[in-house]
Amino acid sequence: MNGERAPNEMDHAAGGSGRRGEWGRGLAEWCTSVSAVTLAVCLLLAWGASVAAPLLKTAGGGSLDWLPGAGGYLAVVLLLALLVSKTRRFPEHRVVWGLIALSAGIKLWLAVRFAIFPLHADQELFHRFVRDMADSRLNPDILRVLSAFYDYPVWAGRVLPIHYLIRLAAGPGDVFWTRLLNVGVSSAMLAVVYGFSRRLLPEGKRRWAVFLMMALPFQTMVVTDYSHHLLSSFYFLAGLWCAWELVFQSPRAISRLGLSLGAGVCLLLMMWQRGTHWIALGTWMALLAWAGLRGTGLRRWAGLAVHVVGIPLLVSLPLARGYDSWLDWKGRNPSGRRGAGQPRNWRGRAVAGIRRRAEVRWIRSNRGCAAGPGRGCARDIRRRRRG
């Protein structure tokens, strides 16, 4: 028909395209419906881990001193759950903000009550990094000393910017002020969870999402820690919020740029924390795939990819790599330059290398080496070591 397609062929092609679009939208809607179930399952798994951890320690010979406290905590949680179930006639947002305020009050009491709670293990090592780096204002000599510890780039990256600034402002009282900051950060995380629940859950279920998050033992007791874990979680949730708004809310151009820059800052902070940024990038890519399944046009999807992944990487990668290179340079030792990927026994290997080079120089200067820097020198070194 002179290159023209028959009407039934065009209808068939349009029908196939429409069916593919409907299939993608159906899959996206299914993902949306199961996301709430996934959130609930993850929270229940977290609860299970909170119970399993002390049980495993007890099975390994630990004491049961924790059992009365755990029983009392569980009783309080069940009583609070009963009270939440009786709040259906109240506006949901008031119930949620009441729960967040109650949680903040309990955590504030814990932070003040355990103000002299001792640091241990990695917390003590992390505090040493914060103290030495802040008190010396990142002095290269101090960084060279700290580089002798294992995972030096990891610990030094986690110091900035929050813990470093708190130490500068509060001095020796930085542990107490960090615990107060933990109270604010954990409360902000509950607010972010409420924000996500408003987009994923029907009214009446959102208070339970906030309640389950609030009632996690880790979420309550973490305020007494001096570590990076709480900030890592907050950076992840804040970055996910920025990516979610970009993908599903279609903000204006200025708002899109602001959200992209915000996601970039969160990604940079996660890179300094080490490891969390990979989870965040994977989650953002999943959101982009979700948007594609919902039938987003190619041009708009490409714009989303630029704002959700491209701009944040442009913001974060140069700064993260620059800081790592700076740490590597400042942490140089007489044994040579220490790279971020070197193993924990790097110092022993470097010292062994220095010793071998010194032996070669000694043989050349005192005994000579007829074979030059090859096998003859190696034989001379072995003879010298044997006797």
N, C-alpha and C positions, 0 to 999 in steps of 0.2 A: 504493500500500500504506500509506495513512494517514501519509504523511511518513516511513515507515521505509525504510531502504536495504536492498536485497536482499543476501543473503549474498555472492553473486558480485561485486556492486559493491564491498562492503567489502573483500573479498579482493583485488580489483583495485587499490583505492586503497592498501591496505597494501603490496601488492607493488610499486607504483610508488614509494612512500616508501622501501621497503627498497632498491629498485634505486638510487635517488638517493643513499641513505646509503652503499651499497656502492661506487658510482662515486666519491664523495668520499673514502672511505677508500682506495680503490685509487689515486687520484691522489696522496693524501698519502704512501702507501707508495712510489709511484714517485719522488716528490720526495725522500724519504729515501734511496732507493737511489742516485739520481744526485748527491746532495749530496757524497758522497765523491769521485765522479769530477770534480765541479766544483771541489772543493778541490785535487785533484791538477792539474787543468788550470791553475788560477790560479797554483799554485806553479811549474809549468813555464813559464807566461808570464812570471812574475817572473824566473826564471832566464834566459829569452830576452832580457828587457829589460836584465838585468845584462851580457849579452854584447853586445847591440846598441848600447848607449850609447857605450862606448869605440870601437866600430867606426865609428859615425857620426862621432864626433869625429875619428878618423883620416882618414876620407874627406874631411873638411873641411879637411885640412891639418895635423892634430895629429900628434904624434910617436908612435912605437911603443914608448916606454919602458915602458908598462904591460904589454906582451905577456909578458915572462918571469915577472913576478909573477902574472899571470892564469893562465899555464900551470902554475906551481907550485901555485897555489890549487886548480885543477881536479884536479891529480894527488893532492893531499892528500884532497880530497873523494872521489875514486874509491877511494882506499885505505881510507878510513873506511867507505865504503859496503860494500866487500868484507868488512871486519871485522864490520859490523852484520849482514850476511847469515849470518855464522857463529855468531850468538848465539841461535839458535832454541831451544837446550836450556836457556837461562837464563830465569828469570821475566821477563816483559816489563817489569814496573814497575821492576825493577832496571836493566834495559838503558836504559830511558828516562831514569831519574834519573841514570844514569851519563853519558848523552849531554848532559843539561842541565848537569851538573857540569863536564864537559869543555869545553862551550861557554863557561860562565862563567869557567873558568880562562884560556882563550885570550883572551877579551875583557878580563879583568882585566889580563893581560899587555900587551895593546894600549893600554889606558887609561893604564897606568903608563909604558910605553915611549914613548908619544907625549904625555907630559904637557905638553910645550911645543909641541905641534902648533898652528900659527898659525890664528887665525880669519880668515875671508875673507867678503867680500860680505855676504849677509844675516845670516850668523852674527855678524859684527862689529857690524852695526847692532842686532841683537837683544840682544847683550851690552851695548851702550851703553844701551838702554832699561832693562835689568835693573839695571845699575850705577847709573844716574842716579836711577831711581825708588826703589831700595832705600837708597842712600846718603843721599838727601834725605828719606827717609820719606814719599814721595809729596807733596813740597812743590809747591804750586800754581805757583810761579814756574818750577820745573823742568819741570812738565808743559806749561806754556805754550811753553817752548822746544822740547820734544819734539814738540809738536803741529805744528811746521813740517815734520816729515818725512812722507813719503807713507805712507798706511795707518796713521796714528797709532792709531786705536782697535784695529786688528788687533794691532799689536805690543804695545801696552799691555795688551791682554787676555791675550796669551800669557805675559806676565810672571808673572801670578798663577796659583796660589799657590806652586808648587814652586820656580821659579827665584828668585823674590823671597825666599823663606824661606832658601834656600841662600846667597844673597848676604848676608843679614843675619847668618847664623850663621858663614859661612866668610870673609867679607870678600874680599880680593883673590884668595884661593885658590878662588873659587867655580867656576872653569872645571874645575879638576881634580876637585873633589867632584861636579860635575855629570856628569862622565864616569864616575865610580864609580857614581853613581846609574843611569846608562844601563846599566851592566853588570847591576845588579839588576833593572831594569825589563825588559830584553830576556830575561833568564832567566825572569822571571815570565811573560812572554808565551809562552815555550815550555811552561811548566807549564799555562797555560790551553789551549793547543793540544792538549796531551795530554788534558786534561779533556774537550774537545769530541770528540776522537777516540774516547774510551771510550764516548761516546754514539752515534757515527755509524759507527764502523768495527769489524769483527770483530777478535778477538784475533789477533795476529801481523802486522796491518797498521798498528797504531797507532805502533809505533816508527818506521816509515818516514815517517809524517806529521810527527813531531817532527824526524826527521833532515832531511827536505827543507826544513823551516822553518829549522832550525839552520844548514844549509849555504848559505843564501842569502848572497851577498857583502854585500848591504846590511845584513842582520841582524847580521853580524859587525863591519863597519867603522863602523856608525852610532854605536857607543859613543864614537868619537873626536869626534863632532859636538857643537856647542853650539847646539841647535835644539829645536823643539817636536815634531818628527815622531814620535819614539819614544813620547813621552807621549800624543800623539793616538791612536796605534795601541793603546796599552795601555788608555786610557779606553774606546775602542770595544769592545775584546774584553771588558773587565770589565763594561760595560753590557750587551753581548750575552749574557754568561754569566748575569747577573741575569734578563734577559728569558726566556732559555731555561729556567731553573729554574722560573720562574713558570708558563710555558706547559706544560711537559712533565713536571714532577716533582710537582705538586700538594702544595706544602708546607703546613704549618699556618698559622693566621691570623697569629701573631706573625712567623713566618718570611716570609710573603708581604709583610707590611708592611716588614720589614727589607730584603727584596730590592727592593721598590718604591723605598724611600728610597735604597738603594744605586744603583739605576738613575738616580734623579733627580740624585744627586751627580755621577755619571759624565756625565750629559747636560749639567749645568751646566758642568763642566770642558771638555767638548767645545764648548759654546757660546763659552766664553772663547778656545778655540783657533781658532775660526771655521771653519765649513764641515762639520766631521765630524759634527755633530749631525744634519744632514739625512740623511746616509747611515745613521746609527744609527736614526733614527725610521722610515725606509723599511724597514730590516731588521726592526725590531720589528713593524711592520704586516704584513710578510710572514709572520712567525711567527704572528701572530693569524689571518691567512688560512689558514695551514697547520693551525692548531688547529681552525678551522671546518670544513675539509675532512675532518678525521679524525672528524667526527661529534660534536663537543662541543655540548652543549645550549646553547640561547640564553641561559639565565640564567647558566650558568657562563662562557660566552663574554663576556657583558657584564661580569662580574666580572673576567675576565682583562684586558679592555680598560681597565678602571679602573686596575688594578694595573700593567699593562705600559706604558700611555701616559698615562693621566689623572694619577695621582699624581706620576710623574716630571716632567711638564710643570708641575704646580702647585708643585713644589719648585724647579725650575730657572728658569722664565721670570721670575718677579719679581726674583730675585737677579741674573740676567744683564742684564735691562733696567735694573735699578737701578744696576749697575756701569757700564753704558754711559752712562747719563745723568750719573752722577757724573764719568766721564772727560770727557764733553762739557763739563760745567760747569767743571771744573778746567782744561781745555785751552782756555778762552776766550782770544782774542787781541784786541788793540785794533781789529782789522778786523772784529770781530763774532763771533758764536757759530758754532763749527764743528760741523756735524752729522756723524754717522757715514757718511752716504751721499754726502758732497760729493766732487767729483773731486779728482785729485791736484793740479791747478793752481788750487785754491780760493783760495790766498793771493793770486795774481796778479789774479784776478777781484775779490776783496774790496778790494785796494788800488786797482784801477781805479775801483771804486764810490766809495771815499773821495775820490779825486781829482775825480770828477764832482760829488760833493756839495760839495766845497770850492770848486770853480769857481763853482757856482751861488751859494753864500754870498758869494763875493768880488764877483760881478757885482751882486748885490742891494745890498751895502753900499757899493760904490764907484762904480758907474756907474748903478745902477738898472735896473729891468726893467719897462717899461711893460706888457708882456703878462702879468706875473705869472709863476707857475711853469710856464707852458705852453710854446708854441712859440717865443715871443719870446726866452725865456731860452736855448733850444737854439740859436737863430740867433746870439745874442750869444756863446755859448761857441764855436761854430764859427769866428766871425770872430776871436775872441781866439786860438784855436789857429793860424789861418792867419797871423796877423800882428801 
